[in-house]
């Protein structure tokens, strides 16, 4: 399954993350997942909300530099080797990973992996060969 993600370029300055969060909060937009990659001067905040189109609009209106893209979303058993099955499928089919992040829901015994690749169609075909379950409704 493809999962839409928002990416925000954020200056690494005091209060910028709070301003981002506040802008979404005022519009009652809920963050579902959040990942931050940073350097000394800036960061990229990757997020999924309960209303990405509206979040994109709100953030742009509040002066943030923001884009949107689709990730591959998969679900695996939350056990040692769960991630390895996906990485093997990509490796054996020549799929390069730009980045990934994951989270688990212990109560469900599942791990959820979000992956950014250059060719989503090829990645989905590679995963289908290995019977990797696409992420359901996110």
The first five atom37 places (N, CA, C, CB, O) and aatype in JSON, in Angstrom:
{
  "aatype": [20, 20, 20, 20, 20, 20, 20, 20, 20, 20, 20, 20, 20, 20, 20, 20, 20, 20, 20, 20, 20, 20, 20, 20, 20, 20, 20, 20, 20, 20, 20, 20, 20, 20, 20, 20, 20, 20, 20, 20, 20, 20, 20, 20, 20, 20, 20, 20, 20, 20, 20, 20, 20, 20, 20, 20, 20, 20, 20, 20, 20, 20, 20, 20, 20, 20, 20, 20, 20, 20, 20, 20, 20, 20, 20, 20, 20, 20, 20, 20, 20, 20, 20, 20, 20, 20, 20, 20, 20, 20, 20, 20, 20, 20, 20, 20, 20, 20, 20, 20, 20, 20, 20, 20, 20, 20, 20, 20, 20, 20, 20, 20, 20, 20, 20, 20, 20, 20, 20, 20, 20, 20, 20, 20, 20, 20, 20, 20, 20, 20, 20, 20, 20, 20, 20, 20, 20, 20],
  "atom_mask": [
    [1, 1, 1, 1, 1],
    [1, 1, 1, 1, 1],
    [1, 1, 1, 1, 1],
    [1, 1, 1, 1, 1],
    [1, 1, 1, 1, 1],
    [1, 1, 1, 1, 1],
    [1, 1, 1, 1, 1],
    [1, 1, 1, 1, 1],
    [1, 1, 1, 1, 1],
    [1, 1, 1, 1, 1],
    [1, 1, 1, 1, 1],
    [1, 1, 1, 1, 1],
    [1, 1, 1, 1, 1],
    [1, 1, 1, 1, 1],
    [1, 1, 1, 1, 1],
    [1, 1, 1, 1, 1],
    [1, 1, 1, 1, 1],
    [1, 1, 1, 1, 1],
    [1, 1, 1, 1, 1],
    [1, 1, 1, 1, 1],
    [1, 1, 1, 1, 1],
    [1, 1, 1, 1, 1],
    [1, 1, 1, 1, 1],
    [1, 1, 1, 1, 1],
    [1, 1, 1, 1, 1],
    [1, 1, 1, 1, 1],
    [1, 1, 1, 1, 1],
    [1, 1, 1, 1, 1],
    [1, 1, 1, 1, 1],
    [1, 1, 1, 1, 1],
    [1, 1, 1, 1, 1],
    [1, 1, 1, 1, 1],
    [1, 1, 1, 1, 1],
    [1, 1, 1, 1, 1],
    [1, 1, 1, 1, 1],
    [1, 1, 1, 1, 1],
    [1, 1, 1, 1, 1],
    [1, 1, 1, 1, 1],
    [1, 1, 1, 1, 1],
    [1, 1, 1, 1, 1],
    [1, 1, 1, 1, 1],
    [1, 1, 1, 1, 1],
    [1, 1, 1, 1, 1],
    [1, 1, 1, 1, 1],
    [1, 1, 1, 1, 1],
    [1, 1, 1, 1, 1],
    [1, 1, 1, 1, 1],
    [1, 1, 1, 1, 1],
    [1, 1, 1, 1, 1],
    [1, 1, 1, 1, 1],
    [1, 1, 1, 1, 1],
    [1, 1, 1, 1, 1],
    [1, 1, 1, 1, 1],
    [1, 1, 1, 1, 1],
    [1, 1, 1, 1, 1],
    [1, 1, 1, 1, 1],
    [1, 1, 1, 1, 1],
    [1, 1, 1, 1, 1],
    [1, 1, 1, 1, 1],
    [1, 1, 1, 1, 1],
    [1, 1, 1, 1, 1],
    [1, 1, 1, 1, 1],
    [1, 1, 1, 1, 1],
    [1, 1, 1, 1, 1],
    [1, 1, 1, 1, 1],
    [1, 1, 1, 1, 1],
    [1, 1, 1, 1, 1],
    [1, 1, 1, 1, 1],
    [1, 1, 1, 1, 1],
    [1, 1, 1, 1, 1],
    [1, 1, 1, 1, 1],
    [1, 1, 1, 1, 1],
    [1, 1, 1, 1, 1],
    [1, 1, 1, 1, 1],
    [1, 1, 1, 1, 1],
    [1, 1, 1, 1, 1],
    [1, 1, 1, 1, 1],
    [1, 1, 1, 1, 1],
    [1, 1, 1, 1, 1],
    [1, 1, 1, 1, 1],
    [1, 1, 1, 1, 1],
    [1, 1, 1, 1, 1],
    [1, 1, 1, 1, 1],
    [1, 1, 1, 1, 1],
    [1, 1, 1, 1, 1],
    [1, 1, 1, 1, 1],
    [1, 1, 1, 1, 1],
    [1, 1, 1, 1, 1],
    [1, 1, 1, 1, 1],
    [1, 1, 1, 1, 1],
    [1, 1, 1, 1, 1],
    [1, 1, 1, 1, 1],
    [1, 1, 1, 1, 1],
    [1, 1, 1, 1, 1],
    [1, 1, 1, 1, 1],
    [1, 1, 1, 1, 1],
    [1, 1, 1, 1, 1],
    [1, 1, 1, 1, 1],
    [1, 1, 1, 1, 1],
    [1, 1, 1, 1, 1],
    [1, 1, 1, 1, 1],
    [1, 1, 1, 1, 1],
    [1, 1, 1, 1, 1],
    [1, 1, 1, 1, 1],
    [1, 1, 1, 1, 1],
    [1, 1, 1, 1, 1],
    [1, 1, 1, 1, 1],
    [1, 1, 1, 1, 1],
    [1, 1, 1, 1, 1],
    [1, 1, 1, 1, 1],
    [1, 1, 1, 1, 1],
    [1, 1, 1, 1, 1],
    [1, 1, 1, 1, 1],
    [1, 1, 1, 1, 1],
    [1, 1, 1, 1, 1],
    [1, 1, 1, 1, 1],
    [1, 1, 1, 1, 1],
    [1, 1, 1, 1, 1],
    [1, 1, 1, 1, 1],
    [1, 1, 1, 1, 1],
    [1, 1, 1, 1, 1],
    [1, 1, 1, 1, 1],
    [1, 1, 1, 1, 1],
    [1, 1, 1, 1, 1],
    [1, 1, 1, 1, 1],
    [1, 1, 1, 1, 1],
    [1, 1, 1, 1, 1],
    [1, 1, 1, 1, 1],
    [1, 1, 1, 1, 1],
    [1, 1, 1, 1, 1],
    [1, 1, 1, 1, 1],
    [1, 1, 1, 1, 1],
    [1, 1, 1, 1, 1],
    [1, 1, 1, 1, 1],
    [1, 1, 1, 1, 1],
    [1, 1, 1, 1, 1],
    [1, 1, 1, 1, 1],
    [1, 1, 1, 1, 1]
  ],
  "atom_positions": [
    [[0.84, -1.18, 0.0], [0.0, 0.0, 0.0], [0.88, 1.23, 0.0], [-0.95, 0.0, 1.21], [1.94, 1.25, 0.63]],
    [[0.44, 2.24, -0.7], [1.14, 3.52, -0.67], [0.56, 4.37, 0.45], [1.04, 4.25, -2.04], [-0.65, 4.46, 0.63]],
    [[1.46, 4.98, 1.2], [1.08, 5.83, 2.32], [1.61, 7.23, 2.03], [1.64, 5.28, 3.68], [2.8, 7.41, 1.79]],
    [[0.73, 8.21, 2.05], [1.14, 9.58, 1.8], [1.82, 10.17, 3.03], [-0.06, 10.44, 1.4], [1.35, 10.01, 4.15]],
    [[2.94, 10.84, 2.78], [3.74, 11.44, 3.84], [4.0, 12.91, 3.52], [5.07, 10.67, 4.03], [4.16, 13.27, 2.35]],
    [[4.05, 13.72, 4.52], [4.42, 15.13, 4.38], [5.86, 15.28, 4.86], [3.45, 16.06, 5.19], [6.25, 14.7, 5.87]],
    [[6.62, 16.07, 4.13], [7.99, 16.39, 4.55], [8.12, 17.9, 4.67], [9.03, 15.81, 3.54], [7.77, 18.64, 3.75]],
    [[8.63, 18.35, 5.81], [8.77, 19.77, 6.08], [10.25, 20.08, 6.29], [7.93, 20.2, 7.32], [10.91, 19.47, 7.12]],
    [[10.76, 21.05, 5.51], [12.12, 21.54, 5.71], [12.05, 22.55, 6.84], [12.72, 22.17, 4.39], [11.32, 23.54, 6.76]],
    [[12.82, 22.31, 7.89], [12.7, 23.13, 9.09], [14.08, 23.61, 9.53], [12.02, 22.34, 10.23], [14.99, 22.81, 9.73]],
    [[14.21, 24.92, 9.69], [15.46, 25.47, 10.2], [15.67, 24.94, 11.62], [15.44, 27.03, 10.19], [14.72, 24.81, 12.39]],
    [[16.91, 24.63, 11.94], [17.23, 24.13, 13.27], [17.4, 25.33, 14.21], [18.53, 23.25, 13.24], [18.5, 25.71, 14.6]],
    [[16.24, 25.91, 14.57], [16.19, 27.07, 15.45], [15.2, 26.8, 16.57], [15.83, 28.36, 14.68], [14.24, 26.05, 16.4]],
    [[15.44, 27.43, 17.68], [14.55, 27.29, 18.83], [13.12, 27.67, 18.44], [15.04, 28.17, 20.0], [12.87, 28.71, 17.83]],
    [[12.19, 26.8, 18.81], [10.78, 27.09, 18.63], [10.17, 26.68, 17.31], [10.59, 28.5, 18.8], [8.95, 26.75, 17.16]],
    [[10.97, 26.24, 16.34], [10.4, 25.91, 15.02], [9.51, 24.68, 15.07], [11.53, 25.69, 14.0], [8.45, 24.65, 14.44]],
    [[9.92, 23.66, 15.81], [9.1, 22.46, 15.92], [7.81, 22.76, 16.68], [9.88, 21.32, 16.61], [6.74, 22.25, 16.35]],
    [[7.93, 23.59, 17.69], [6.73, 23.99, 18.44], [5.77, 24.75, 17.54], [7.12, 24.87, 19.66], [4.56, 24.55, 17.63]],
    [[6.29, 25.62, 16.68], [5.43, 26.38, 15.76], [4.73, 25.44, 14.77], [6.27, 27.43, 14.98], [3.55, 25.63, 14.47]],
    [[5.44, 24.44, 14.29], [4.86, 23.47, 13.38], [3.72, 22.72, 14.08], [5.94, 22.48, 12.87], [2.61, 22.61, 13.56]],
    [[4.0, 22.21, 15.24], [3.01, 21.46, 16.02], [1.8, 22.34, 16.36], [3.65, 20.91, 17.3], [0.66, 21.88, 16.29]],
    [[2.07, 23.57, 16.73], [1.0, 24.51, 17.09], [0.08, 24.79, 15.89], [1.59, 25.82, 17.62], [-1.14, 24.85, 16.04]],
    [[0.68, 24.96, 14.71], [-0.12, 25.25, 13.51], [-1.09, 24.1, 13.23], [0.8, 25.48, 12.29], [-2.24, 24.33, 12.88]],
    [[-0.62, 22.87, 13.4], [-1.49, 21.71, 13.17], [-2.53, 21.58, 14.28], [-0.66, 20.42, 13.09], [-3.7, 21.29, 14.02]],
    [[-2.09, 21.81, 15.5], [-2.99, 21.69, 16.66], [-4.16, 22.66, 16.57], [-2.21, 21.92, 17.95], [-5.3, 22.29, 16.86]],
    [[-3.89, 23.89, 16.19], [-4.95, 24.9, 16.08], [-6.03, 24.49, 15.09], [-4.35, 26.24, 15.66], [-7.19, 24.88, 15.23]],
    [[-5.64, 23.7, 14.1], [-6.6, 23.23, 13.09], [-7.13, 21.84, 13.41], [-5.95, 23.23, 11.71], [-7.82, 21.23, 12.59]],
    [[-6.8, 21.35, 14.6], [-7.26, 20.03, 15.06], [-6.83, 18.9, 14.13], [-8.78, 20.03, 15.18], [-7.58, 17.95, 13.88]],
    [[-5.59, 19.02, 13.61], [-5.0, 17.98, 12.77], [-4.11, 17.13, 13.66], [-4.18, 18.59, 11.57], [-3.2, 17.64, 14.32]],
    [[-4.37, 15.85, 13.66], [-3.66, 14.93, 14.54], [-2.46, 14.29, 13.85], [-4.6, 13.85, 15.04], [-2.57, 13.83, 12.71]],
    [[-1.32, 14.28, 14.52], [-0.13, 13.59, 14.02], [-0.28, 12.1, 14.31], [1.16, 14.16, 14.67], [-0.53, 11.71, 15.45]],
    [[-0.11, 11.28, 13.29], [-0.17, 9.84, 13.46], [1.24, 9.28, 13.63], [-0.88, 9.17, 12.27], [1.49, 8.48, 14.52]],
    [[2.16, 9.71, 12.76], [3.56, 9.3, 12.84], [4.44, 10.51, 12.57], [3.88, 8.15, 11.82], [4.07, 11.43, 11.84]],
    [[5.61, 10.49, 13.19], [6.52, 11.62, 13.07], [7.95, 11.11, 13.12], [6.27, 12.67, 14.19], [8.29, 10.27, 13.96]],
    [[8.78, 11.61, 12.23], [10.2, 11.25, 12.19], [10.97, 12.52, 11.85], [10.48, 10.1, 11.14], [10.59, 13.26, 10.94]],
    [[12.05, 12.77, 12.56], [12.86, 13.95, 12.3], [14.3, 13.53, 12.0], [12.81, 14.93, 13.5], [14.92, 12.81, 12.77]],
    [[14.8, 14.0, 10.87], [16.22, 13.81, 10.51], [16.82, 15.21, 10.51], [16.4, 13.08, 9.09], [16.29, 16.12, 9.88]],
    [[17.93, 15.38, 11.23], [18.46, 16.74, 11.33], [19.96, 16.8, 11.11], [18.13, 17.32, 12.67], [20.68, 15.8, 11.18]],
    [[20.4, 18.01, 10.83], [21.81, 18.37, 10.79], [21.96, 19.56, 11.74], [22.32, 18.71, 9.32], [21.01, 19.92, 12.43]],
    [[23.1, 20.16, 11.77], [23.28, 21.29, 12.68], [22.49, 22.52, 12.24], [24.75, 21.64, 12.76], [22.15, 23.36, 13.08]],
    [[22.18, 22.64, 10.95], [21.51, 23.84, 10.46], [20.04, 23.67, 10.12], [22.22, 24.33, 9.27], [19.29, 24.64, 10.18]],
    [[19.62, 22.46, 9.77], [18.22, 22.25, 9.4], [17.82, 20.81, 9.67], [17.99, 22.61, 7.92], [18.65, 19.94, 9.94]],
    [[16.53, 20.59, 9.58], [16.0, 19.24, 9.73], [14.91, 19.0, 8.71], [15.47, 19.01, 11.14], [14.35, 19.94, 8.13]],
    [[14.61, 17.75, 8.5], [13.47, 17.37, 7.68], [12.53, 16.6, 8.6], [13.9, 16.51, 6.43], [12.87, 15.55, 9.14]],
    [[11.35, 17.15, 8.75], [10.33, 16.53, 9.57], [9.42, 15.75, 8.62], [9.53, 17.59, 10.42], [8.77, 16.33, 7.76]],
    [[9.39, 14.45, 8.8], [8.52, 13.6, 7.99], [7.35, 13.18, 8.88], [9.28, 12.34, 7.42], [7.55, 12.75, 10.01]],
    [[6.14, 13.32, 8.35], [4.98, 13.04, 9.18], [3.82, 12.51, 8.36], [4.56, 14.27, 9.93], [3.73, 12.72, 7.15]],
    [[2.95, 11.83, 9.07], [1.67, 11.4, 8.53], [0.64, 11.91, 9.52], [1.59, 9.82, 8.33], [0.77, 11.74, 10.73]],
    [[-0.39, 12.55, 8.99], [-1.45, 13.1, 9.85], [-2.77, 12.42, 9.52], [-1.56, 14.64, 9.67], [-2.85, 11.6, 8.6]],
    [[-3.79, 12.77, 10.25], [-5.11, 12.23, 9.95], [-5.78, 12.97, 8.79], [-5.99, 12.3, 11.19], [-6.87, 12.59, 8.37]],
    [[-5.13, 14.02, 8.28], [-5.66, 14.76, 7.13], [-4.5, 15.46, 6.41], [-6.74, 15.8, 7.57], [-4.32, 16.67, 6.55]],
    [[-3.72, 14.69, 5.66], [-2.53, 15.25, 5.01], [-2.83, 16.4, 4.05], [-1.82, 14.17, 4.27], [-2.09, 17.39, 4.06]],
    [[-3.87, 16.33, 3.21], [-4.11, 17.47, 2.32], [-4.33, 18.79, 3.09], [-5.32, 17.19, 1.43], [-3.79, 19.83, 2.71]],
    [[-5.09, 18.72, 4.14], [-5.35, 19.93, 4.94], [-4.08, 20.34, 5.69], [-6.51, 19.69, 5.94], [-3.79, 21.54, 5.79]],
    [[-3.33, 19.38, 6.21], [-2.08, 19.7, 6.92], [-1.1, 20.41, 5.98], [-1.44, 18.42, 7.5], [-0.46, 21.38, 6.37]],
    [[-1.0, 19.93, 4.76], [-0.12, 20.54, 3.76], [-0.51, 22.0, 3.55], [-0.18, 19.77, 2.42], [0.35, 22.89, 3.53]],
    [[-1.8, 22.25, 3.39], [-2.31, 23.61, 3.18], [-2.02, 24.5, 4.39], [-3.83, 23.58, 2.91], [-1.54, 25.63, 4.24]],
    [[-2.3, 24.0, 5.59], [-2.1, 24.77, 6.82], [-0.62, 25.12, 6.99], [-2.61, 23.99, 8.05], [-0.28, 26.25, 7.33]],
    [[0.24, 24.14, 6.77], [1.67, 24.41, 6.95], [2.19, 25.42, 5.94], [2.47, 23.11, 6.83], [2.98, 26.3, 6.3]],
    [[1.75, 25.32, 4.69], [2.16, 26.31, 3.69], [1.67, 27.7, 4.08], [1.61, 25.92, 2.29], [2.4, 28.68, 3.96]],
    [[0.42, 27.78, 4.54], [-0.14, 29.07, 4.96], [0.62, 29.67, 6.14], [-1.61, 28.91, 5.33], [0.62, 30.88, 6.33]],
    [[1.28, 28.82, 6.92], [2.05, 29.29, 8.07], [3.53, 29.45, 7.74], [1.89, 28.32, 9.22], [4.36, 29.57, 8.65]],
    [[3.87, 29.46, 6.45], [5.22, 29.79, 6.02], [6.23, 28.65, 6.03], [5.73, 30.86, 6.85], [7.43, 28.89, 5.91]],
    [[5.77, 27.42, 6.16], [6.69, 26.28, 6.14], [6.93, 25.82, 4.71], [6.13, 25.13, 7.0], [6.03, 25.88, 3.87]],
    [[8.14, 25.35, 4.45], [8.47, 24.74, 3.17], [8.12, 23.27, 3.28], [9.99, 24.95, 2.79], [8.71, 22.54, 4.07]],
    [[7.13, 22.84, 2.49], [6.56, 21.5, 2.68], [6.29, 20.82, 1.34], [5.27, 21.59, 3.49], [5.92, 21.46, 0.37]],
    [[6.49, 19.52, 1.32], [6.17, 18.7, 0.15], [5.44, 17.45, 0.62], [7.46, 18.32, -0.65], [5.29, 17.2, 1.82]],
    [[4.99, 16.68, -0.35], [4.29, 15.45, -0.04], [4.76, 14.37, -1.0], [2.75, 15.64, -0.12], [5.02, 14.66, -2.17]],
    [[4.87, 13.13, -0.52], [5.22, 12.02, -1.39], [4.63, 10.73, -0.84], [6.75, 11.9, -1.54], [4.09, 10.7, 0.26]],
    [[4.74, 9.68, -1.63], [4.18, 8.39, -1.22], [5.28, 7.41, -0.85], [3.32, 7.81, -2.34], [6.32, 7.33, -1.51]],
    [[5.04, 6.67, 0.22], [5.94, 5.64, 0.69], [5.26, 4.29, 0.54], [6.36, 5.89, 2.16], [4.03, 4.2, 0.45]],
    [[6.07, 3.25, 0.51], [5.55, 1.89, 0.57], [5.3, 1.59, 2.04], [6.55, 0.85, -0.09], [6.18, 1.8, 2.87]],
    [[4.14, 1.11, 2.36], [3.82, 0.72, 3.72], [3.59, -0.78, 3.8], [2.58, 1.47, 4.23], [2.76, -1.32, 3.07]],
    [[4.32, -1.45, 4.68], [4.15, -2.89, 4.85], [4.0, -3.23, 6.32], [5.33, -3.66, 4.23], [4.4, -2.48, 7.21]],
    [[3.43, -4.39, 6.54], [3.18, -4.9, 7.88], [3.89, -6.25, 7.99], [1.64, -5.02, 8.18], [3.74, -7.11, 7.12]],
    [[4.66, -6.43, 9.07], [5.35, -7.7, 9.3], [5.15, -8.11, 10.75], [6.87, -7.6, 8.96], [4.76, -7.29, 11.59]],
    [[5.41, -9.36, 11.05], [5.37, -9.82, 12.43], [6.46, -9.09, 13.2], [5.54, -11.37, 12.52], [7.57, -8.89, 12.69]],
    [[6.16, -8.7, 14.42], [7.13, -7.99, 15.27], [8.01, -9.02, 15.96], [6.4, -7.08, 16.31], [7.92, -9.25, 17.17]],
    [[8.88, -9.63, 15.14], [9.81, -10.65, 15.61], [11.16, -10.41, 14.96], [9.28, -12.08, 15.3], [11.23, -9.73, 13.93]],
    [[12.24, -10.96, 15.51], [13.54, -10.85, 14.84], [13.44, -11.39, 13.41], [14.63, -11.61, 15.65], [12.92, -12.49, 13.2]],
    [[13.92, -10.63, 12.46], [13.88, -11.04, 11.06], [12.74, -10.45, 10.26], [13.79, -12.51, 10.98], [12.7, -10.6, 9.04]],
    [[11.81, -9.78, 10.93], [10.69, -9.16, 10.21], [11.17, -8.15, 9.17], [9.75, -8.48, 11.19], [10.72, -8.18, 8.03]],
    [[12.05, -7.28, 9.56], [12.61, -6.3, 8.64], [13.48, -6.97, 7.58], [13.43, -5.25, 9.4], [13.48, -6.56, 6.42]],
    [[14.22, -8.0, 7.97], [15.12, -8.69, 7.04], [14.37, -9.22, 5.82], [15.84, -9.83, 7.76], [14.92, -9.22, 4.72]],
    [[13.14, -9.68, 6.0], [12.39, -10.22, 4.87], [12.12, -9.16, 3.82], [11.06, -10.82, 5.36], [12.16, -9.43, 2.62]],
    [[11.86, -7.97, 4.26], [11.6, -6.87, 3.33], [12.89, -6.42, 2.64], [10.94, -5.67, 4.05], [12.93, -6.21, 1.43]],
    [[13.93, -6.29, 3.44], [15.22, -5.87, 2.87], [15.73, -6.9, 1.87], [16.25, -5.66, 3.99], [16.31, -6.52, 0.85]],
    [[15.54, -8.18, 2.13], [15.95, -9.23, 1.19], [15.17, -9.12, -0.11], [15.74, -10.62, 1.81], [15.75, -9.26, -1.19]],
    [[13.88, -8.89, -0.02], [13.05, -8.75, -1.22], [13.55, -7.59, -2.08], [11.57, -8.53, -0.85], [13.65, -7.71, -3.3]],
    [[13.86, -6.48, -1.45], [14.37, -5.33, -2.19], [15.75, -5.62, -2.78], [14.44, -4.09, -1.29], [16.0, -5.34, -3.95]],
    [[16.63, -6.19, -1.97], [17.99, -6.47, -2.42], [18.0, -7.42, -3.62], [18.81, -7.06, -1.27], [18.69, -7.17, -4.6]],
    [[17.25, -8.49, -3.53], [17.23, -9.49, -4.59], [16.57, -8.98, -5.87], [16.51, -10.72, -4.12], [16.75, -9.58, -6.93]],
    [[15.83, -7.89, -5.79], [15.17, -7.32, -6.97], [15.76, -5.98, -7.38], [13.7, -7.16, -6.7], [15.17, -5.27, -8.19]],
    [[16.92, -5.62, -6.82], [17.62, -4.4, -7.22], [16.92, -3.11, -6.84], [17.82, -4.41, -8.68], [17.08, -2.09, -7.52]],
    [[16.15, -3.12, -5.76], [15.43, -1.92, -5.3], [16.3, -1.19, -4.28], [14.04, -2.29, -4.69], [16.62, -1.74, -3.23]],
    [[16.66, 0.04, -4.59], [17.43, 0.86, -3.66], [16.5, 1.6, -2.71], [18.33, 1.86, -4.42], [15.48, 2.15, -3.12]],
    [[16.86, 1.6, -1.45], [16.07, 2.28, -0.42], [16.66, 3.66, -0.18], [16.02, 1.45, 0.9], [17.86, 3.79, 0.09]],
    [[15.84, 4.69, -0.28], [16.29, 6.04, 0.03], [16.29, 6.25, 1.54], [15.39, 7.08, -0.66], [17.25, 6.79, 2.09]],
    [[15.23, 5.83, 2.21], [15.17, 5.83, 3.67], [13.99, 4.99, 4.1], [15.05, 7.27, 4.24], [13.11, 4.67, 3.3]],
    [[13.99, 4.62, 5.38], [12.85, 3.91, 5.94], [12.74, 4.23, 7.41], [12.97, 2.39, 5.72], [13.71, 4.63, 8.05]],
    [[11.57, 4.06, 7.93], [11.37, 4.1, 9.36], [10.26, 3.14, 9.72], [11.05, 5.53, 9.85], [9.44, 2.78, 8.89]],
    [[10.27, 2.74, 10.98], [9.3, 1.74, 11.39], [8.8, 2.03, 12.79], [9.92, 0.33, 11.33], [9.36, 2.84, 13.53]],
    [[7.73, 1.35, 13.14], [7.17, 1.44, 14.48], [6.43, 0.14, 14.72], [6.23, 2.69, 14.65], [6.1, -0.57, 13.77]],
    [[6.18, -0.17, 15.96], [5.47, -1.41, 16.25], [4.31, -1.15, 17.18], [6.41, -2.46, 16.86], [4.26, -0.14, 17.9]],
    [[3.4, -2.06, 17.15], [2.27, -2.05, 18.06], [2.33, -3.38, 18.78], [0.88, -1.82, 17.32], [1.8, -4.38, 18.31]],
    [[2.98, -3.38, 19.92], [3.21, -4.61, 20.67], [1.92, -5.38, 20.92], [3.87, -4.3, 21.98], [1.9, -6.61, 20.84]],
    [[0.86, -4.65, 21.22], [-0.4, -5.34, 21.52], [-0.92, -6.13, 20.32], [-1.45, -4.34, 21.97], [-1.64, -7.11, 20.49]],
    [[-0.56, -5.7, 19.12], [-1.0, -6.4, 17.91], [0.05, -7.4, 17.44], [-1.32, -5.4, 16.8], [-0.23, -8.23, 16.57]],
    [[1.27, -7.32, 18.0], [2.35, -8.21, 17.58], [2.83, -7.93, 16.17], [1.9, -9.63, 17.68], [3.37, -8.81, 15.5]],
    [[2.63, -6.69, 15.72], [3.0, -6.33, 14.35], [3.94, -5.14, 14.34], [1.74, -6.02, 13.53], [3.92, -4.28, 15.22]],
    [[4.77, -5.12, 13.31], [5.63, -3.97, 13.06], [5.2, -3.39, 11.71], [7.17, -4.36, 13.06], [4.83, -4.12, 10.8]],
    [[5.26, -2.08, 11.6], [4.87, -1.39, 10.39], [6.09, -0.66, 9.87], [3.7, -0.41, 10.65], [6.77, 0.05, 10.61]],
    [[6.37, -0.84, 8.58], [7.58, -0.28, 7.99], [7.17, 0.61, 6.83], [8.55, -1.39, 7.52], [6.39, 0.21, 5.96]],
    [[7.69, 1.82, 6.83], [7.45, 2.78, 5.76], [8.77, 2.98, 5.03], [6.88, 4.15, 6.31], [9.79, 3.29, 5.65]],
    [[8.75, 2.82, 3.71], [9.97, 2.82, 2.92], [9.84, 3.78, 1.75], [10.29, 1.41, 2.41], [8.83, 3.78, 1.04]],
    [[10.86, 4.59, 1.54], [10.92, 5.49, 0.38], [11.88, 4.89, -0.62], [11.38, 6.95, 0.79], [13.06, 4.67, -0.33]],
    [[11.36, 4.61, -1.81], [12.16, 4.08, -2.91], [11.89, 4.93, -4.15], [11.83, 2.57, -3.18], [10.93, 5.7, -4.18]],
    [[12.73, 4.78, -5.16], [12.55, 5.56, -6.39], [11.39, 5.02, -7.23], [13.84, 5.55, -7.21], [10.7, 5.8, -7.89]],
    [[11.17, 3.71, -7.22], [10.16, 3.1, -8.07], [9.2, 2.28, -7.2], [10.82, 2.2, -9.16], [9.46, 1.12, -6.9]],
    [[8.09, 2.91, -6.82], [7.11, 2.24, -5.96], [6.52, 0.98, -6.61], [5.99, 3.2, -5.61], [6.31, -0.02, -5.93]],
    [[6.25, 1.04, -7.92], [5.65, -0.12, -8.59], [6.57, -1.33, -8.54], [5.31, 0.22, -10.04], [6.13, -2.44, -8.24]],
    [[7.85, -1.12, -8.84], [8.82, -2.23, -8.79], [8.95, -2.77, -7.38], [10.19, -1.78, -9.31], [9.07, -3.98, -7.18]],
    [[8.93, -1.89, -6.39], [9.06, -2.32, -5.0], [7.84, -3.14, -4.58], [9.23, -1.1, -4.06], [7.99, -4.16, -3.91]],
    [[6.65, -2.72, -4.96], [5.44, -3.47, -4.62], [5.43, -4.85, -5.28], [4.18, -2.69, -5.04], [5.01, -5.83, -4.66]],
    [[5.91, -4.93, -6.53], [5.99, -6.23, -7.21], [7.0, -7.14, -6.5], [6.39, -6.03, -8.68], [6.75, -8.33, -6.34]],
    [[8.13, -6.58, -6.08], [9.15, -7.37, -5.38], [8.58, -7.91, -4.07], [10.41, -6.52, -5.1], [8.81, -9.07, -3.73]],
    [[7.86, -7.09, -3.35], [7.28, -7.53, -2.08], [6.2, -8.6, -2.28], [6.69, -6.33, -1.32], [6.07, -9.52, -1.48]],
    [[5.43, -8.46, -3.35], [4.38, -9.44, -3.63], [4.97, -10.83, -3.86], [3.56, -9.02, -4.86], [4.36, -11.83, -3.47]],
    [[6.15, -10.9, -4.47], [6.81, -12.19, -4.69], [7.11, -12.9, -3.38], [8.1, -12.0, -5.48], [7.17, -14.13, -3.33]],
    [[7.29, -12.12, -2.31], [7.65, -12.68, -1.01], [6.44, -12.73, -0.07], [8.76, -11.84, -0.38], [6.59, -12.99, 1.13]],
    [[5.27, -12.49, -0.61], [4.04, -12.52, 0.18], [4.08, -11.57, 1.38], [3.77, -13.92, 0.65], [3.54, -11.88, 2.44]],
    [[4.74, -10.43, 1.2], [4.77, -9.42, 2.25], [3.45, -8.68, 2.22], [5.97, -8.43, 2.07], [3.0, -8.23, 1.17]],
    [[2.83, -8.57, 3.37], [1.5, -7.97, 3.47], [1.59, -6.45, 3.42], [0.81, -8.42, 4.76], [2.3, -5.84, 4.23]],
    [[0.87, -5.82, 2.48], [0.86, -4.35, 2.47], [0.12, -3.84, 3.7], [0.19, -3.81, 1.17], [-0.76, -4.5, 4.24]],
    [[0.5, -2.68, 4.11], [-0.14, -2.04, 5.25], [-1.6, -1.79, 4.92], [0.59, -0.72, 5.63], [-1.93, -1.32, 3.83]],
    [[-2.47, -2.1, 5.85], [-3.89, -1.83, 5.68], [-4.16, -0.35, 5.87], [-4.74, -2.67, 6.66], [-3.25, 0.47, 5.77]],
    [[-5.38, 0.0, 6.15], [-5.74, 1.41, 6.38], [-4.86, 1.97, 7.48], [-7.24, 1.56, 6.75], [-4.74, 1.38, 8.55]],
    [[-4.27, 3.09, 7.19], [-3.3, 3.7, 8.12], [-3.97, 4.78, 8.9], [-2.09, 4.25, 7.37], [-3.33, 5.42, 9.74]]
  ]
}
